[in-house]
Amino acid sequence: MSRYNKLPVALVQERNHGDAEANLAVIETRVAEAAKSGAKLVLLQELHNGAYFCQHESVDEFDLAETIPGPSTTRLAALAKQHGVVLVSSLFEKRAAGLYHNTAVVYEADGSIAGKYRKMHIPDDPGFYEKFYFTPGDLGFTPIDTSVGRLGVLVCWDQWYPEASRLMALAGAELLLYPTAIGWDPEDAQDEKTRQRDAWVLSHRGHAVANGLPVLSCNRVGHETSPLGASGIDFWGNSHVLGPQGEFIAEAGTSPTLLLAEVDMQRSEHVRRIWPFLRDRRIDAYADLTKRYRD
């Protein structure tokens, strides 16, 4: 359980700066700024070390992956310890030859690794060819205990699945966190872009409401070209912090932003008393949820 009644948090919404060294240098600056502003929990975006390489399928991209523990975890763990913050990162994990994951790593404020989560839902869509690179996670939906609370860490595509957030909530998560890389095709019509972004925000608000939990979602920004010569992706940012009734506590725009907010860690208890969704679940009637489809 969190030792904070009011938890100061920070989301590092950034663009790609070229390579891992450049991106990690920016992250170090942003985390220092966050800590100076009082943040005790810092969330980074999905695959923050470089470009979103999943716009194409290339065996050469596997060279970007690294072990956990490895060079990036060593550097990020030291950063967490230096500033006394719990830090949530997102890395391309090399588990073994030919076995790779999209993995979130959580560092405790003393620099130790508190735990990790391997992305469970893996997309395979134009511009998001993640199934070529990532094996689905095998660690389950298990919250990670830290000094700021029990964190239900999920990753990007997981955000569209209410089952994932529900299982984290049922395991006692006190916050839901989503490192994210989502954007639109710049050639899409403006009304389609608006629908996509609104649906993304709405999904997070739904997870907050249905589970009575705060939600933190950190997205990247900026245009990233496609190696295939396609139009690329405009990552739309709009990182946000939500309360347990889906209310906005803080929201970023479409530029690099250090988004600061304070989360009331007591509100979930109060909200769940008036909206007792966990009490009223009909667990005796949900067996068909394990089916792909009810024919």
Backbone as JSON, one array per atom type, in Angstrom:
{
  "sequence": "MSRYNKLPVALVQERNHGDAEANLAVIETRVAEAAKSGAKLVLLQELHNGAYFCQHESVDEFDLAETIPGPSTTRLAALAKQHGVVLVSSLFEKRAAGLYHNTAVVYEADGSIAGKYRKMHIPDDPGFYEKFYFTPGDLGFTPIDTSVGRLGVLVCWDQWYPEASRLMALAGAELLLYPTAIGWDPEDAQDEKTRQRDAWVLSHRGHAVANGLPVLSCNRVGHETSPLGASGIDFWGNSHVLGPQGEFIAEAGTSPTLLLAEVDMQRSEHVRRIWPFLRDRRIDAYADLTKRYRD",
  "N": [[0.84, -1.2, 0.0], [0.44, 2.26, -0.72], [2.55, 4.7, 0.79], [1.92, 7.27, 0.58], [-0.51, 9.76, 0.89], [-1.15, 11.8, -0.85], [0.14, 11.55, -3.92], [2.86, 12.68, -5.71], [3.37, 12.76, -9.15], [5.02, 12.19, -12.34], [5.04, 12.41, -15.87], [6.94, 11.63, -18.66], [6.75, 12.89, -21.59], [7.94, 12.56, -24.72], [9.78, 13.17, -27.81], [11.49, 11.2, -30.33], [14.97, 11.3, -30.16], [16.99, 10.33, -31.74], [18.94, 8.2, -31.08], [19.72, 5.61, -28.65], [21.54, 6.65, -26.74], [21.21, 9.45, -26.98], [18.47, 9.69, -26.36], [18.33, 8.62, -23.76], [19.9, 10.46, -22.43], [18.28, 12.75, -22.53], [16.12, 11.77, -21.06], [17.35, 11.51, -18.55], [17.71, 14.2, -17.91], [15.02, 15.06, -17.79], [13.96, 13.45, -15.73], [15.44, 14.38, -13.59], [14.43, 16.99, -13.48], [11.79, 16.37, -12.86], [12.04, 15.19, -10.32], [13.07, 17.36, -8.91], [10.85, 18.92, -8.9], [9.34, 17.6, -7.14], [8.25, 15.09, -7.71], [7.53, 11.65, -7.07], [7.04, 9.38, -8.41], [7.79, 8.39, -11.65], [6.89, 8.12, -14.98], [7.78, 6.73, -18.07], [7.6, 6.78, -21.71], [6.52, 4.28, -24.13], [9.02, 2.09, -25.39], [11.2, 3.91, -25.27], [13.89, 4.3, -25.87], [14.55, 4.75, -28.52], [13.62, 5.23, -32.0], [10.27, 4.34, -33.04], [10.5, 1.36, -34.1], [8.9, -0.58, -35.2], [7.49, -0.03, -37.49], [8.23, -1.35, -39.72], [9.33, -4.62, -40.89], [12.25, -6.02, -40.03], [15.15, -7.89, -39.71], [17.44, -6.72, -38.78], [16.71, -4.89, -36.84], [16.55, -6.25, -34.48], [18.98, -6.02, -33.31], [18.83, -3.89, -31.63], [17.8, -4.74, -29.25], [18.18, -5.64, -25.77], [19.5, -7.32, -22.87], [17.82, -7.93, -19.73], [18.65, -7.86, -16.47], [20.67, -5.19, -17.92], [22.55, -2.89, -20.03], [20.83, -0.55, -20.25], [19.03, -0.87, -18.1], [20.8, -0.75, -15.99], [21.67, 1.91, -16.15], [19.27, 3.33, -15.86], [18.36, 2.43, -13.4], [20.32, 3.52, -11.74], [19.68, 6.17, -12.15], [17.12, 6.36, -10.99], [17.82, 5.85, -8.32], [19.58, 7.99, -7.81], [17.86, 10.18, -7.77], [15.89, 9.42, -6.05], [13.4, 8.34, -6.83], [10.58, 6.32, -7.88], [10.74, 4.65, -10.87], [9.41, 4.04, -14.06], [10.1, 2.22, -16.84], [10.47, 1.35, -20.39], [11.39, -1.2, -22.43], [13.1, -2.92, -25.13], [13.38, -6.14, -24.89], [15.87, -8.64, -24.9], [15.56, -11.86, -24.39], [16.5, -14.39, -24.95], [18.36, -16.01, -27.59], [16.55, -15.35, -30.45], [14.25, -14.89, -28.98], [12.26, -12.47, -27.87], [10.95, -9.61, -26.1], [8.52, -7.01, -25.44], [9.01, -5.0, -22.91], [8.21, -3.67, -19.75], [10.01, -2.13, -17.17], [10.32, -1.7, -13.72], [11.79, 0.43, -11.42], [12.88, 0.67, -8.13], [13.08, 3.31, -5.67], [15.53, 3.09, -4.45], [17.2, 2.16, -6.35], [17.07, -0.52, -6.98], [15.66, -3.23, -8.94], [12.3, -3.4, -9.01], [10.43, -4.94, -10.3], [9.07, -6.43, -13.33], [7.12, -6.23, -16.37], [5.87, -7.98, -19.05], [4.67, -7.15, -22.17], [1.45, -8.15, -23.0], [-0.62, -8.2, -24.99], [-0.16, -8.18, -28.39], [0.11, -6.2, -31.19], [-0.57, -6.37, -34.75], [-0.57, -4.62, -37.28], [-0.89, -2.37, -40.11], [1.99, -0.43, -40.1], [2.4, -0.98, -37.46], [3.94, -3.41, -36.76], [4.3, -5.43, -34.66], [4.18, -8.13, -33.94], [6.14, -9.41, -35.33], [8.41, -8.88, -33.92], [8.01, -9.21, -31.1], [7.46, -11.57, -28.55], [4.48, -12.69, -27.0], [3.77, -11.68, -23.64], [4.6, -13.52, -20.62], [4.33, -13.25, -17.95], [1.99, -12.71, -16.8], [-0.81, -10.8, -15.44], [0.25, -9.12, -13.19], [0.55, -7.03, -10.48], [3.13, -4.7, -9.44], [4.91, -4.29, -6.56], [5.84, -1.36, -4.88], [7.51, 1.4, -3.21], [5.83, 3.54, -3.54], [3.38, 2.5, -3.95], [1.21, -0.17, -5.15], [1.72, -1.09, -8.34], [-0.06, -1.37, -11.31], [1.15, -2.2, -14.11], [0.85, -1.86, -17.53], [1.09, -2.14, -21.15], [0.75, -0.08, -23.86], [-0.88, -1.47, -26.45], [-2.25, -3.14, -24.78], [-4.02, -1.43, -23.64], [-6.47, -1.42, -24.83], [-7.93, -3.48, -23.87], [-10.25, -4.45, -21.63], [-10.11, -6.59, -19.92], [-7.45, -6.8, -19.1], [-6.86, -4.54, -17.46], [-8.79, -5.0, -15.51], [-7.96, -7.45, -14.36], [-5.55, -6.64, -13.25], [-6.57, -4.86, -11.35], [-8.04, -6.64, -9.76], [-5.98, -7.99, -8.6], [-5.07, -6.24, -6.79], [-3.92, -3.82, -7.62], [-3.04, -0.39, -7.23], [-2.7, 1.76, -8.83], [-3.03, 2.27, -12.34], [-0.84, 1.99, -15.03], [0.32, 3.05, -18.2], [2.76, 2.84, -20.41], [3.17, 4.13, -23.65], [2.94, 4.1, -27.27], [1.45, 5.63, -29.61], [-0.21, 6.77, -32.5], [-1.33, 8.55, -35.45], [-1.88, 7.97, -38.99], [-0.56, 10.4, -41.03], [-1.91, 10.99, -43.36], [-4.54, 10.44, -42.95], [-7.96, 11.56, -42.72], [-9.03, 14.52, -40.96], [-11.27, 14.19, -39.27], [-11.22, 11.45, -38.83], [-8.79, 11.17, -37.49], [-9.41, 12.54, -35.14], [-11.43, 10.88, -34.1], [-9.94, 8.56, -33.55], [-8.06, 9.4, -31.58], [-9.82, 10.29, -29.58], [-11.1, 7.9, -28.94], [-9.01, 6.48, -27.84], [-8.37, 7.99, -25.51], [-10.84, 7.72, -24.26], [-10.9, 4.97, -23.75], [-9.02, 4.72, -21.68], [-10.23, 6.28, -19.71], [-12.46, 4.74, -19.26], [-11.27, 2.43, -18.13], [-10.37, 3.53, -15.74], [-12.82, 4.28, -14.49], [-14.3, 1.81, -14.42], [-12.78, 0.28, -12.73], [-12.28, 1.84, -10.56], [-9.86, 3.24, -10.18], [-6.89, 5.32, -10.31], [-5.39, 6.37, -13.4], [-2.49, 6.44, -15.36], [-1.15, 7.49, -18.35], [1.37, 7.51, -20.69], [2.42, 8.87, -23.61], [4.3, 9.03, -26.72], [5.6, 11.73, -28.82], [5.71, 13.54, -31.96], [6.7, 13.32, -35.46], [7.48, 10.32, -37.11], [9.28, 8.85, -39.62], [8.55, 6.33, -42.08], [10.37, 3.37, -42.72], [9.59, 2.0, -44.93], [8.84, 3.75, -46.83], [6.32, 4.71, -46.65], [3.77, 6.93, -45.3], [4.45, 7.28, -42.66], [4.21, 7.88, -39.07], [2.38, 10.09, -37.05], [2.86, 10.74, -33.86], [0.66, 11.35, -31.26], [0.83, 12.32, -28.66], [-0.73, 13.78, -25.92], [-0.61, 12.69, -23.36], [-1.77, 11.66, -20.11], [-3.2, 12.03, -16.8], [-5.49, 10.43, -14.81], [-8.26, 10.43, -12.53], [-10.04, 8.16, -10.25], [-12.69, 8.21, -11.1], [-12.54, 8.66, -13.72], [-11.92, 11.27, -14.18], [-10.09, 14.1, -15.43], [-6.94, 14.8, -14.21], [-4.54, 15.83, -15.04], [-3.3, 16.82, -18.26], [-1.44, 16.52, -21.24], [-0.34, 18.25, -24.23], [0.54, 18.16, -27.64], [3.26, 18.37, -27.8], [6.71, 17.87, -26.71], [6.71, 17.25, -23.26], [6.95, 17.63, -19.75], [4.87, 16.25, -17.73], [3.27, 17.05, -14.85], [1.64, 16.03, -11.85], [-0.67, 15.46, -9.12], [-1.72, 12.7, -7.35], [-4.5, 11.59, -5.6], [-4.34, 9.19, -3.34], [-6.24, 8.13, -1.71], [-8.72, 8.33, -2.82], [-9.72, 6.18, -4.34], [-10.66, 4.31, -2.51], [-12.85, 5.72, -1.42], [-14.42, 6.18, -3.73], [-15.0, 3.56, -4.55], [-16.68, 2.79, -2.54], [-19.07, 4.08, -3.05], [-19.55, 3.35, -5.65], [-19.67, 0.29, -6.01], [-18.41, -1.68, -7.88], [-16.78, -3.98, -7.94], [-17.87, -5.53, -5.93], [-20.38, -6.22, -7.01], [-19.98, -7.78, -9.21], [-20.81, -10.47, -11.39], [-19.48, -13.15, -11.02], [-20.09, -15.78, -11.32], [-21.22, -16.0, -13.78], [-19.53, -15.49, -15.86], [-18.0, -17.28, -17.37], [-17.82, -17.65, -20.13], [-16.16, -15.66, -21.04], [-13.64, -16.62, -21.43], [-13.66, -17.71, -23.89], [-12.92, -17.44, -27.42], [-14.93, -16.47, -29.07], [-18.49, -16.36, -28.91], [-20.16, -18.65, -30.51]],
  "CA": [[0.0, 0.0, 0.0], [1.23, 3.48, -0.82], [2.74, 5.48, 2.01], [1.55, 8.65, 0.24], [-1.92, 10.1, 0.68], [-1.11, 12.56, -2.09], [1.34, 11.08, -4.59], [3.3, 13.5, -6.84], [3.8, 11.92, -10.28], [5.48, 12.89, -13.54], [5.06, 11.65, -17.11], [7.91, 12.21, -19.57], [6.27, 12.79, -22.96], [9.07, 13.01, -25.52], [9.99, 12.72, -29.18], [12.73, 10.46, -30.52], [16.12, 12.18, -30.38], [17.94, 9.75, -32.67], [19.45, 6.9, -30.67], [19.54, 5.34, -27.23], [22.34, 7.57, -25.95], [20.56, 10.76, -26.98], [17.19, 9.61, -25.66], [18.57, 8.43, -22.33], [20.4, 11.73, -21.89], [17.1, 13.6, -22.33], [15.38, 11.19, -19.94], [18.05, 11.88, -17.32], [17.39, 15.6, -17.63], [13.6, 15.17, -17.43], [13.75, 12.84, -14.42], [16.0, 15.33, -12.62], [13.45, 18.07, -13.36], [10.62, 15.83, -12.17], [12.38, 15.04, -8.91], [13.2, 18.71, -8.35], [9.48, 19.42, -8.72], [8.71, 16.84, -6.06], [7.68, 13.81, -8.15], [8.02, 10.42, -6.46], [6.81, 8.34, -9.41], [8.02, 8.92, -12.99], [6.52, 7.18, -16.04], [8.32, 7.0, -19.4], [6.79, 6.28, -22.81], [6.87, 2.96, -24.66], [10.22, 1.94, -26.24], [11.73, 5.27, -25.23], [15.31, 4.41, -26.23], [14.8, 5.07, -29.93], [12.45, 5.36, -32.86], [9.35, 3.21, -33.04], [11.04, 0.6, -35.23], [7.95, -1.59, -35.66], [6.81, 0.37, -38.72], [8.58, -2.32, -40.76], [9.87, -5.88, -40.39], [13.65, -6.14, -40.42], [15.93, -8.64, -38.71], [18.48, -5.85, -38.24], [16.21, -4.15, -35.68], [16.77, -7.03, -33.27], [20.24, -5.58, -32.69], [18.51, -2.86, -30.63], [17.34, -5.36, -28.02], [19.2, -5.89, -24.76], [19.07, -8.15, -21.76], [17.35, -7.31, -18.49], [19.39, -6.59, -16.42], [21.54, -4.87, -19.03], [23.07, -1.51, -20.0], [19.81, 0.47, -19.98], [18.5, -1.0, -16.75], [21.83, -0.25, -15.07], [21.67, 3.37, -16.2], [18.0, 3.84, -15.34], [18.34, 2.14, -11.97], [21.15, 4.54, -11.1], [18.93, 7.43, -12.22], [16.09, 6.29, -9.96], [18.47, 5.98, -7.01], [20.14, 9.33, -7.68], [16.81, 11.17, -7.49], [14.96, 8.91, -5.06], [12.07, 8.18, -7.42], [10.21, 5.08, -8.54], [10.8, 4.95, -12.3], [8.83, 3.0, -14.91], [10.7, 2.32, -18.18], [9.92, 0.46, -21.42], [12.57, -1.63, -23.17], [13.1, -4.04, -26.07], [14.13, -7.13, -24.12], [16.39, -9.89, -25.47], [15.52, -12.89, -23.35], [17.38, -15.45, -25.45], [18.45, -15.93, -29.05], [15.27, -15.58, -31.1], [13.15, -14.7, -28.06], [12.28, -11.05, -27.51], [9.72, -9.1, -25.51], [8.31, -5.59, -25.17], [9.01, -5.18, -21.47], [8.29, -2.54, -18.83], [10.8, -2.42, -15.99], [10.07, -0.75, -12.65], [12.94, 0.59, -10.53], [12.58, 1.26, -6.83], [13.81, 4.55, -5.4], [16.89, 2.77, -4.01], [17.95, 1.67, -7.5], [16.82, -1.94, -7.26], [14.56, -3.52, -9.87], [11.14, -3.86, -8.24], [9.73, -5.95, -11.07], [8.89, -6.13, -14.76], [5.9, -6.7, -17.0], [6.03, -8.2, -20.49], [3.45, -6.81, -22.9], [0.66, -9.36, -23.26], [-1.34, -8.09, -26.26], [0.8, -7.74, -29.4], [-0.61, -5.87, -32.42], [0.03, -6.62, -36.07], [-1.36, -3.77, -38.15], [-0.02, -1.51, -40.92], [2.76, 0.53, -39.33], [2.6, -1.49, -36.1], [4.23, -4.83, -36.99], [4.96, -5.86, -33.43], [4.25, -9.58, -33.82], [7.42, -9.84, -35.91], [9.49, -8.65, -32.95], [7.75, -9.47, -29.69], [6.72, -12.72, -28.05], [3.54, -12.26, -25.96], [4.27, -11.82, -22.28], [4.28, -14.73, -19.87], [4.38, -12.93, -16.52], [0.64, -12.47, -16.34], [-1.23, -9.45, -15.04], [0.66, -9.11, -11.79], [1.04, -5.72, -10.06], [4.49, -4.62, -8.91], [4.92, -3.56, -5.29], [6.88, -0.35, -4.75], [7.33, 2.29, -2.06], [4.74, 4.5, -3.81], [2.13, 1.78, -4.11], [1.19, -1.37, -6.0], [1.54, -0.56, -9.69], [-0.54, -2.24, -12.37], [1.81, -1.7, -15.32], [0.46, -2.46, -18.79], [1.83, -1.46, -22.21], [0.13, 0.34, -25.13], [-2.01, -2.23, -27.02], [-3.02, -3.65, -23.64], [-4.97, -0.42, -23.19], [-7.78, -1.62, -25.45], [-8.51, -4.71, -23.34], [-10.71, -4.25, -20.25], [-9.71, -7.73, -19.09], [-6.12, -6.58, -18.54], [-6.96, -3.62, -16.33], [-9.6, -5.65, -14.47], [-7.15, -8.44, -13.65], [-4.62, -5.89, -12.4], [-7.34, -4.35, -10.22], [-8.39, -7.76, -8.89], [-4.76, -8.39, -7.9], [-4.75, -5.22, -5.81], [-3.23, -2.63, -8.13], [-3.54, 0.89, -6.73], [-2.6, 2.65, -9.99], [-2.81, 1.64, -13.64], [0.13, 2.78, -15.8], [0.44, 2.62, -19.58], [3.71, 3.38, -21.39], [2.42, 4.05, -24.9], [3.39, 4.71, -28.52], [0.28, 5.58, -30.48], [-0.38, 7.95, -33.34], [-2.14, 8.33, -36.64], [-1.33, 8.17, -40.32], [-0.78, 11.81, -41.35], [-2.79, 11.12, -44.52], [-5.93, 10.26, -42.55], [-8.78, 12.77, -42.61], [-9.01, 15.06, -39.61], [-12.31, 13.61, -38.42], [-10.77, 10.11, -38.44], [-7.77, 11.37, -36.46], [-10.09, 12.91, -33.9], [-12.1, 9.69, -33.57], [-8.94, 7.64, -33.01], [-7.53, 9.93, -30.33], [-10.89, 10.3, -28.59], [-11.32, 6.51, -28.52], [-7.86, 6.13, -26.98], [-8.59, 8.62, -24.21], [-12.04, 7.13, -23.67], [-10.58, 3.64, -23.22], [-8.38, 4.9, -20.38], [-11.24, 6.77, -18.76], [-13.28, 3.57, -18.93], [-10.54, 1.58, -17.18], [-10.39, 4.21, -14.45], [-14.16, 4.2, -13.92], [-14.72, 0.43, -14.17], [-11.97, -0.31, -11.66], [-12.13, 2.78, -9.46], [-8.43, 3.43, -9.99], [-6.21, 6.33, -11.14], [-4.72, 5.87, -14.61], [-1.43, 7.28, -15.94], [-0.79, 7.04, -19.7], [2.43, 8.36, -21.24], [2.59, 8.63, -25.04], [5.36, 9.79, -27.36], [5.17, 12.76, -29.76], [6.57, 13.79, -33.11], [6.55, 12.51, -36.67], [8.54, 9.36, -37.37], [9.14, 8.38, -40.99], [8.48, 4.88, -42.28], [11.43, 2.82, -43.56], [8.98, 1.42, -46.13], [8.48, 4.82, -47.75], [4.94, 5.13, -46.41], [3.66, 8.28, -44.76], [4.94, 7.33, -41.29], [3.26, 8.05, -37.97], [2.4, 11.27, -36.19], [2.49, 10.37, -32.5], [-0.18, 12.49, -30.88], [1.01, 12.79, -27.29], [-1.93, 13.79, -25.09], [-0.43, 11.93, -22.13], [-2.73, 12.16, -19.13], [-3.38, 11.44, -15.48], [-6.92, 10.39, -14.53], [-8.7, 9.96, -11.23], [-10.79, 6.91, -10.28], [-13.97, 8.37, -11.78], [-12.22, 9.03, -15.09], [-11.72, 12.72, -14.28], [-8.74, 14.53, -15.79], [-6.12, 15.51, -13.23], [-3.59, 16.58, -15.86], [-3.26, 16.35, -19.65], [-0.46, 17.19, -22.08], [-0.71, 18.5, -25.61], [1.21, 17.36, -28.68], [4.68, 18.7, -27.79], [7.43, 17.3, -25.56], [6.18, 17.82, -22.02], [7.05, 16.96, -18.47], [3.53, 16.42, -17.16], [3.29, 16.88, -13.4], [0.3, 15.94, -11.25], [-0.74, 14.87, -7.79], [-2.79, 11.71, -7.31], [-5.05, 11.32, -4.29], [-4.34, 7.74, -3.22], [-7.37, 7.72, -0.87], [-10.0, 8.47, -3.51], [-10.23, 4.89, -4.82], [-11.47, 3.74, -1.42], [-14.11, 6.46, -1.32], [-15.2, 5.95, -4.94], [-15.49, 2.18, -4.57], [-17.77, 2.65, -1.56], [-20.32, 4.53, -3.66], [-19.7, 2.57, -6.89], [-19.02, -0.98, -5.63], [-18.45, -2.57, -9.03], [-16.16, -5.27, -7.64], [-18.85, -6.28, -5.12], [-21.56, -6.66, -7.77], [-19.62, -8.61, -10.37], [-21.43, -11.8, -11.43], [-18.38, -14.04, -11.42], [-20.67, -17.08, -11.65], [-21.81, -15.95, -15.12], [-18.55, -14.95, -16.8], [-17.12, -18.32, -17.9], [-17.65, -17.53, -21.58], [-15.12, -14.68, -21.37], [-12.42, -17.32, -21.84], [-13.82, -18.17, -25.28], [-12.59, -16.46, -28.45], [-16.2, -15.91, -29.54], [-19.64, -17.24, -28.62], [-20.84, -19.0, -31.75]],
  "C": [[0.88, 1.25, 0.0], [1.36, 4.17, 0.53], [2.41, 6.95, 1.78], [0.03, 8.78, 0.17], [-2.08, 10.88, -0.62], [0.21, 12.23, -2.78], [1.71, 12.0, -5.76], [3.87, 12.59, -7.94], [4.25, 12.81, -11.44], [5.47, 11.93, -14.71], [5.99, 12.37, -18.08], [7.45, 11.93, -21.0], [7.33, 13.39, -23.88], [8.99, 12.52, -26.96], [11.26, 11.88, -29.23], [13.85, 11.43, -30.86], [17.24, 11.51, -31.18], [18.46, 8.38, -32.31], [19.33, 6.78, -29.15], [20.31, 6.33, -26.36], [21.67, 8.94, -25.85], [19.26, 10.74, -26.19], [17.38, 9.44, -24.16], [19.11, 9.7, -21.68], [19.24, 12.69, -21.62], [16.28, 13.09, -21.15], [16.03, 11.56, -18.61], [17.75, 13.32, -16.92], [15.96, 15.74, -17.14], [13.32, 14.57, -16.04], [14.3, 13.75, -13.32], [15.03, 16.48, -12.4], [12.22, 17.6, -12.58], [10.88, 15.72, -10.67], [12.5, 16.39, -8.22], [11.83, 19.32, -8.09], [8.7, 18.62, -7.69], [8.15, 15.49, -6.44], [8.35, 12.64, -7.43], [7.83, 9.2, -7.36], [6.94, 8.97, -10.78], [7.75, 7.82, -14.01], [7.09, 7.64, -17.37], [7.42, 6.37, -20.46], [7.31, 4.92, -23.3], [8.1, 3.04, -25.58], [10.93, 3.28, -26.39], [13.17, 5.41, -25.7], [15.57, 4.83, -27.67], [13.51, 5.31, -30.69], [11.53, 4.17, -32.66], [9.64, 2.38, -34.28], [10.06, -0.39, -35.83], [7.14, -1.16, -36.88], [7.17, -0.54, -39.89], [9.09, -3.59, -40.08], [11.29, -6.04, -40.92], [14.42, -6.87, -39.33], [17.02, -7.77, -38.09], [18.02, -5.11, -36.98], [16.4, -4.93, -34.38], [18.09, -6.66, -32.58], [20.01, -4.51, -31.62], [18.18, -3.46, -29.27], [18.5, -5.59, -27.06], [18.62, -6.71, -23.62], [18.58, -7.29, -20.59], [17.72, -8.26, -17.35], [20.33, -6.43, -17.62], [21.96, -3.42, -18.95], [22.02, -0.46, -19.66], [19.26, 0.36, -18.57], [19.52, -0.51, -15.72], [21.8, 1.27, -14.99], [20.39, 3.94, -15.58], [17.85, 3.56, -13.84], [19.15, 3.18, -11.19], [20.44, 5.89, -11.08], [17.84, 7.47, -11.15], [16.69, 6.5, -8.57], [18.99, 7.4, -6.78], [19.08, 10.33, -7.23], [15.75, 10.66, -6.51], [13.54, 8.78, -5.57], [11.84, 6.73, -7.86], [10.05, 5.41, -10.03], [10.28, 3.76, -13.1], [9.33, 3.21, -16.34], [10.09, 1.28, -19.12], [11.02, 0.09, -22.39], [12.27, -2.8, -24.11], [14.0, -5.1, -25.45], [14.58, -8.31, -24.98], [16.46, -10.91, -24.35], [16.45, -14.05, -23.67], [17.46, -15.28, -26.96], [17.1, -16.29, -29.67], [14.06, -15.39, -30.21], [13.21, -13.3, -27.47], [10.92, -10.62, -26.97], [9.72, -7.57, -25.51], [8.04, -5.49, -23.67], [9.1, -3.85, -20.72], [9.06, -2.98, -17.6], [10.57, -1.31, -14.97], [11.25, -0.77, -11.69], [12.46, 1.25, -9.24], [13.46, 2.48, -6.61], [15.22, 4.31, -4.88], [17.75, 2.2, -5.14], [17.79, 0.2, -7.8], [15.7, -2.08, -8.29], [13.41, -4.12, -9.06], [10.38, -4.96, -8.96], [9.65, -5.56, -12.53], [7.58, -6.74, -15.24], [6.18, -6.82, -18.48], [4.68, -8.02, -21.19], [2.72, -8.07, -23.35], [-0.03, -9.35, -24.63], [-0.4, -7.48, -27.3], [0.08, -7.45, -30.7], [0.15, -6.3, -33.67], [-0.84, -5.91, -37.09], [-0.41, -2.95, -39.02], [0.66, -0.44, -40.09], [3.05, 0.1, -37.91], [2.83, -3.01, -36.16], [4.95, -5.45, -35.8], [5.07, -7.38, -33.29], [5.54, -10.14, -34.43], [8.53, -9.8, -34.86], [9.24, -9.24, -31.57], [6.96, -10.75, -29.46], [5.74, -12.22, -26.99], [4.07, -12.56, -24.57], [3.8, -13.08, -21.59], [4.35, -14.51, -18.37], [3.0, -12.66, -15.94], [0.37, -11.02, -15.99], [-1.0, -9.32, -13.53], [1.18, -7.73, -11.41], [2.43, -5.83, -9.42], [4.47, -3.74, -7.67], [6.12, -2.62, -5.23], [6.59, 0.51, -3.52], [6.25, 3.33, -2.29], [3.4, 3.82, -4.0], [2.3, 0.56, -5.0], [0.78, -0.95, -7.41], [1.07, -1.64, -10.65], [-0.02, -1.71, -13.7], [1.36, -2.53, -16.51], [1.13, -1.66, -19.9], [0.94, -1.3, -23.44], [-1.06, -0.51, -25.55], [-2.86, -2.89, -25.94], [-4.15, -2.7, -23.25], [-6.36, -0.61, -23.79], [-8.53, -2.81, -24.84], [-8.94, -4.51, -21.88], [-10.32, -5.4, -19.33], [-8.37, -7.48, -18.41], [-6.18, -5.66, -17.33], [-7.76, -4.23, -15.19], [-8.76, -6.64, -13.67], [-6.09, -7.77, -12.78], [-5.35, -5.37, -11.16], [-7.67, -5.47, -9.24], [-7.18, -8.28, -8.11], [-4.27, -7.3, -6.95], [-3.98, -4.03, -6.31], [-3.88, -1.38, -7.58], [-3.49, 1.98, -7.8], [-2.48, 1.79, -11.23], [-1.91, 2.55, -14.46], [0.31, 2.18, -17.18], [1.55, 3.38, -20.32], [3.16, 3.12, -22.79], [3.18, 4.66, -26.08], [2.24, 4.59, -29.51], [0.15, 6.89, -31.24], [-1.22, 7.6, -34.56], [-1.32, 8.48, -37.91], [-1.6, 9.62, -40.7], [-1.69, 12.02, -42.55], [-4.25, 10.88, -44.18], [-6.66, 11.6, -42.51], [-8.82, 13.22, -41.15], [-10.09, 14.45, -38.72], [-11.94, 12.2, -37.97], [-9.7, 10.21, -37.36], [-8.41, 11.67, -35.11], [-10.77, 11.71, -33.27], [-11.1, 8.75, -32.91], [-8.42, 8.13, -31.65], [-8.59, 9.92, -29.23], [-11.16, 8.89, -28.06], [-10.22, 6.06, -27.56], [-8.03, 6.71, -25.58], [-9.77, 7.98, -23.5], [-11.75, 5.75, -23.08], [-9.93, 3.75, -21.85], [-9.36, 5.39, -19.33], [-12.15, 5.62, -18.33], [-12.59, 2.65, -17.94], [-10.54, 2.21, -15.79], [-11.74, 4.03, -13.76], [-14.51, 2.77, -13.51], [-14.0, -0.19, -12.99], [-11.81, 0.61, -10.46], [-10.68, 3.07, -9.14], [-7.92, 4.63, -10.8], [-5.49, 5.65, -12.3], [-3.7, 6.9, -15.07], [-1.06, 6.69, -17.29], [0.19, 8.01, -20.31], [2.71, 7.96, -22.68], [3.78, 9.43, -25.57], [4.77, 10.83, -28.31], [6.14, 12.81, -30.94], [6.28, 12.87, -34.28], [7.74, 11.58, -36.82], [8.29, 8.74, -38.75], [9.13, 6.86, -41.03], [9.65, 4.42, -43.13], [10.9, 2.22, -44.86], [8.61, 2.48, -47.16], [7.04, 5.26, -47.62], [4.96, 6.48, -45.7], [4.12, 8.41, -43.31], [3.83, 7.5, -40.28], [3.48, 9.39, -37.3], [1.94, 10.83, -34.81], [1.85, 11.57, -31.82], [-0.02, 12.95, -29.43], [-0.26, 12.65, -26.48], [-1.83, 12.85, -23.88], [-1.33, 12.52, -21.05], [-2.68, 11.38, -17.83], [-4.86, 11.56, -15.15], [-7.16, 9.94, -13.1], [-9.61, 8.76, -11.36], [-12.23, 7.02, -10.78], [-13.77, 8.83, -13.22], [-11.97, 10.5, -15.28], [-10.27, 13.04, -14.63], [-8.09, 15.27, -14.62], [-5.09, 16.37, -13.95], [-3.58, 15.97, -17.25], [-2.26, 17.18, -20.43], [-1.04, 17.45, -23.46], [0.07, 17.59, -26.55], [2.7, 17.66, -28.78], [5.37, 17.98, -26.65], [7.05, 18.03, -24.28], [6.58, 16.98, -20.83], [5.74, 17.24, -17.74], [3.56, 16.07, -15.68], [1.86, 16.87, -12.85], [0.42, 15.37, -9.86], [-1.95, 13.95, -7.75], [-3.21, 11.47, -5.86], [-5.21, 9.81, -4.14], [-5.47, 7.22, -2.33], [-8.69, 7.7, -1.64], [-10.57, 7.14, -4.0], [-11.1, 4.24, -3.76], [-12.83, 4.42, -1.35], [-15.01, 6.19, -2.53], [-15.78, 4.54, -4.95], [-16.59, 1.95, -3.54], [-19.1, 3.09, -2.15], [-20.6, 3.84, -4.99], [-19.01, 1.22, -6.68], [-19.06, -2.02, -6.76], [-17.84, -3.94, -8.74], [-17.11, -6.15, -6.81], [-19.91, -6.94, -5.99], [-21.22, -7.47, -9.01], [-20.27, -9.99, -10.27], [-20.42, -12.82, -11.92], [-18.89, -15.45, -11.76], [-21.15, -17.15, -13.1], [-20.82, -15.55, -16.2], [-17.67, -16.01, -17.47], [-16.85, -18.17, -19.39], [-16.62, -16.48, -21.97], [-13.8, -15.35, -21.78], [-12.51, -17.89, -23.24], [-13.41, -17.05, -26.24], [-13.84, -15.74, -28.93], [-17.32, -16.89, -29.2], [-20.41, -17.5, -29.9], [-22.28, -19.43, -31.48]]
}
